Amino acid sequence: MKDSVDDSQTVPRVASDPPAQPAEEPMLYCPVCSRKLAARKCKLFCEICGYYMSCSDYY
């Protein structure tokens, strides 16, 4: 005798949630005015208030 599955009692498939977006690094935001810093070569700088961080400051 074959086992049969009653389709009316099966659980519908649910699409999984999309993967969460990676959180942005806090160092990418200006500590003075909270705007996103712009990257130029080895520096991050704020176009609003003039704050900048060089690559040696990252560590």
Backbone torsions as a table, in degrees:
resi	resn	phi	psi	omega
1	MET	NA	133.6	-179.0
2	LYS	-86.5	143.0	173.2
3	ASP	-80.8	131.8	177.7
4	SER	-116.4	148.5	-179.4
5	VAL	-106.7	129.3	178.0
6	ASP	-84.7	111.2	-176.9
7	ASP	-61.1	-22.4	-178.8
8	SER	-73.6	-13.6	-177.8
9	GLN	-110.3	3.3	179.1
10	THR	-81.9	150.9	180.0
11	VAL	-83.0	129.3	179.5
12	PRO	-66.6	147.4	177.1
13	ARG	-72.8	138.5	178.7
14	VAL	-114.6	130.7	177.7
15	ALA	-63.8	136.6	179.3
16	SER	-71.7	154.8	178.4
17	ASP	-64.0	144.4	177.0
18	PRO	-65.2	152.5	-179.9
19	PRO	-61.1	142.0	-179.5
20	ALA	-65.3	144.0	176.1
21	GLN	-69.1	138.1	178.2
22	PRO	-64.4	138.7	179.4
23	ALA	-68.5	142.2	178.7
24	GLU	-76.1	149.5	-179.4
25	GLU	-68.9	134.1	178.0
26	PRO	-59.9	-28.1	-178.9
27	MET	-69.2	-9.5	178.2
28	LEU	-83.9	3.5	-179.8
29	TYR	-119.4	144.1	-177.9
30	CYS	-67.9	128.0	178.7
31	PRO	-73.6	-13.0	-179.1
32	VAL	-89.4	-51.2	-174.4
33	CYS	-120.9	2.3	175.6
34	SER	67.6	13.0	175.0
35	ARG	-80.8	156.8	178.5
36	LYS	-70.4	133.8	-179.6
37	LEU	-78.5	144.7	176.8
38	ALA	-93.2	144.6	-179.8
39	ALA	-99.2	135.4	174.2
40	ARG	-144.9	111.2	-176.0
41	LYS	53.2	-116.1	-176.2
42	CYS	-101.3	21.6	-177.6
43	LYS	-129.2	150.1	169.0
44	LEU	-114.2	131.4	-178.7
45	PHE	-139.5	155.9	179.6
46	CYS	-98.7	122.4	-179.5
47	GLU	-75.8	-12.5	-178.7
48	ILE	-89.3	-56.0	-173.8
49	CYS	-106.3	-9.7	177.1
50	GLY	92.9	-1.8	177.9
51	TYR	-59.6	143.5	174.1
52	TYR	-143.6	156.9	178.4
53	MET	-136.2	127.0	179.7
54	SER	-89.6	169.8	-176.5
55	CYS	-63.3	-26.8	178.2
56	SER	-72.3	-17.8	178.9
57	ASP	-82.8	-12.7	-176.1
58	TYR	-65.3	-28.8	-172.1
59	TYR	-106.6	NA	NA
